[in-house]
Amino acid sequence: MNLTFMYHPVADPGAAVAFQHDVLGLDADWREGTDTVVFSLPGTEVQLMLDASGSSAAGPNGFYQVADVDAFHAARRDPVTCVEPPADLPPIRCAAFRDPAGNLMRIFHELAEHPGLA
């Protein structure tokens, strides 16, 4: 398992992108439509993903790349609580869990028809 993205749900992607670029000096690496924008974070391989499809009340969380979301989901053990079962969200298959402290953890793998995401 590798931490690949820090996921930040946002209510206004335009304002969030402007802040990252204009205030923090980050340049977008790639976009998925108008709702998802990814930035490289200097000095690390982890990227920052801003996404309008999530609730901004959820707060930031990690997006971890795994070999197989379904295998990870099948092997999970308590006290991990599934909050989003495995589902395709092209270009990825993903699921979400909460740890015992209530922190959200998202896992994903790239779908075969969409290689080269990260």
Secondary structure, DSSP 8 states (H G I E B T S, - for coil): -EEEEEEEE-S-HHHHHHIIIIIT---EEEEETTTEEEEE-TTSS-EEEEETTS-GGG--EEEEE-S-HHHHHHH--TT-EEEEEEEEETTEEEEEEE-TT--EEEEEEE-TTS----
